[in-house]
């Protein structure tokens, strides 16, 4: 508030104080209601008859300290897998979206394949897909096909998420007004040039928030690869859980996933919000 | 300052986590109800007059046959009925319930009196649940496809570079890490069938399981596989019936197991269902 104070009328001053008072009041209400709600929840949980046992088996500091380094070591595998899969998904998803939005009559079989791909891989639960790819491909006993569980799990996740992401891209491409394409063609660009230089840049920018949203989802779903055997965070947490009959390592793993998903979610908020919208 | 509610929320979360402190009540786990408490057929069971026994689904041979615990066939089914008999509950008074391994030790009330599921007794686990006196001591066995490198191993050392698979929640993983200490991290699967599939598929070169499981697998499930050998897990791997922490039945079940041991009944059941266990060569 650095406007010249000289021209502030009494009325305006009054309005300002009233506004400030109102702001303070709503803050106080928010704080009080937070205290009441959270305090109530906490008391409700902490005084429950099973709480001492739950505290011992889910929030055991000793077990937490002991298991955290191991779980963290496993989490590194999750992070690597997530980044590699995400890159593959962004590329493959875009390719499928381009195929599905293409108009050339000769590309009809490809368009059909694209539709089938999306229908099938978006329609199968991700965990099932991981299982089928992870145990099914090695069962073929073909030389040259991967048998490494991390690679197989990565392939399954890529199939599933490419299908989702292709649809996001397609929605983005569809949202660009057709006048843009007409204008591009009118100035002499070819169809593919129009797509590449006019439509795609606008489309991708528009769907950045939903793409990031899928990235958050993928970040959690990498834990599904654990069913194929690799010792990633969730699996290591389960192992320590079984050794000690204590669920605390799962909390440690959950915190690690949160440490990545929450900042990403805030980023999505910011991109979608009114002030930080990407244009 | 609109962050205040956010800060309060964080503080509350921390309180939840931090409030957990380290209250490790070290009890020695000796639940000693006097033998007199074990009045036959009249124990403090979950439902009056009925003994509820739990195991996982599917229940695997040779511990259970045909995935049906109620048929009395298979080692653990037979042992459970024998224990029940000694507690004064004839077959008709025994009810079976399904309890997945991972929830058998969850806090909160249990809906079984005891659980038999090849559960190894360890001190860490005894902090959370009660175990009966052990009814079986298992060795670990290495199973590999007959034409594989691993099948030729004659010592623990030769298995050092083998890609191994184990089942989660089993003490086999500890055994692998402590005894074999392979150069490649072992793969850990959800259940027995996934572990077997991984071996058949060549995703792992060998798997480590309890000896009776191994003998069953090579006899019935994986024809072109053989038992490479057996070794004992560090500290021995003893299985006990799992009961709720401080269950009034623990001492009674332990007493029943002791009686079965003395009378030779346990040995006979062992022989009947898990017999060929001694056939595998010892790995040093």
Contacts between the chains, C-beta under 8 A, distances in Angstrom:
chain1	res1	chain2	res2	distance
A	27	B	1	5.8
A	27	B	2	6.5
A	27	B	4	6.4
A	30	B	2	7.4
A	30	B	4	7.1
A	30	B	5	4.9
A	31	B	4	4.9
A	31	B	5	5.9
A	31	B	8	6.6
A	33	B	5	8.0
A	34	B	4	7.7
A	34	B	5	4.1
A	34	B	8	4.7
A	34	B	9	6.6
A	35	B	8	6.2
A	38	B	8	6.4
A	38	B	9	6.3
A	38	B	12	4.4
A	39	B	12	7.7
A	41	B	12	7.8
A	42	B	12	5.8
A	42	B	15	6.7
A	42	B	16	6.9
A	45	B	16	7.5
A	46	B	19	7.1
A	50	B	107	6.1
A	50	B	108	5.7
A	52	B	23	7.9
A	53	B	107	3.9
A	53	B	108	7.2
A	54	B	107	5.4
A	55	B	19	7.3
A	55	B	20	4.8
A	55	B	23	7.6
A	56	B	23	7.0
A	56	B	107	7.5
A	56	B	128	7.8
A	57	B	106	7.5
A	57	B	107	4.8
A	57	B	128	6.4
A	58	B	107	7.7
A	59	B	16	7.0
A	59	B	17	6.0
A	59	B	19	7.8
A	59	B	20	3.5
A	60	B	20	6.4
A	60	B	22	7.7
A	60	B	24	7.9
A	61	B	20	5.5
A	61	B	21	6.1
A	61	B	22	4.9
A	62	B	22	5.1
A	62	B	24	6.0
A	135	B	194	7.1
A	135	B	197	5.3
A	135	B	198	7.5
A	135	B	201	6.7
A	135	B	203	8.0
A	138	B	198	7.9
A	138	B	201	3.8
A	138	B	202	6.3
A	138	B	203	5.1
A	139	B	197	7.4
A	139	B	200	7.5
A	139	B	201	5.1
A	141	B	201	7.5
A	141	B	202	7.2
A	147	B	201	7.0
A	147	B	202	6.0
A	147	B	203	5.2
A	149	B	187	6.2
A	149	B	203	6.4
A	227	B	189	7.7
A	227	B	190	5.5
A	227	B	194	7.4
A	228	B	187	7.6
A	228	B	189	7.9
A	228	B	203	8.0
A	229	B	165	6.5
A	229	B	187	3.1
A	229	B	188	5.6
A	229	B	189	5.2
A	229	B	194	7.8
A	229	B	198	6.5
A	229	B	203	7.2
A	229	B	204	7.6
A	230	B	187	6.7
A	231	B	185	5.6
A	231	B	186	7.9
A	231	B	187	7.9
A	231	B	188	6.1
A	235	B	168	7.3
A	235	B	188	5.7
A	238	B	102	7.9
A	238	B	168	5.7
A	238	B	169	7.5
A	239	B	168	6.2
A	239	B	169	7.8
A	239	B	173	6.3
A	239	B	188	6.2
A	241	B	102	7.5
A	242	B	101	7.7
A	242	B	102	7.3
A	242	B	168	6.2
A	242	B	169	3.6
A	242	B	170	7.7
A	243	B	122	7.2
A	243	B	124	6.2
A	243	B	125	7.8
A	243	B	174	7.1
A	244	B	124	4.4
A	244	B	125	6.9
A	244	B	127	7.8
A	244	B	128	7.5
A	245	B	105	3.9
A	245	B	124	7.0
A	245	B	125	4.6
A	245	B	127	7.6
A	245	B	128	4.0
A	245	B	129	6.1
A	246	B	124	7.7
A	246	B	128	6.5
A	247	B	106	7.7
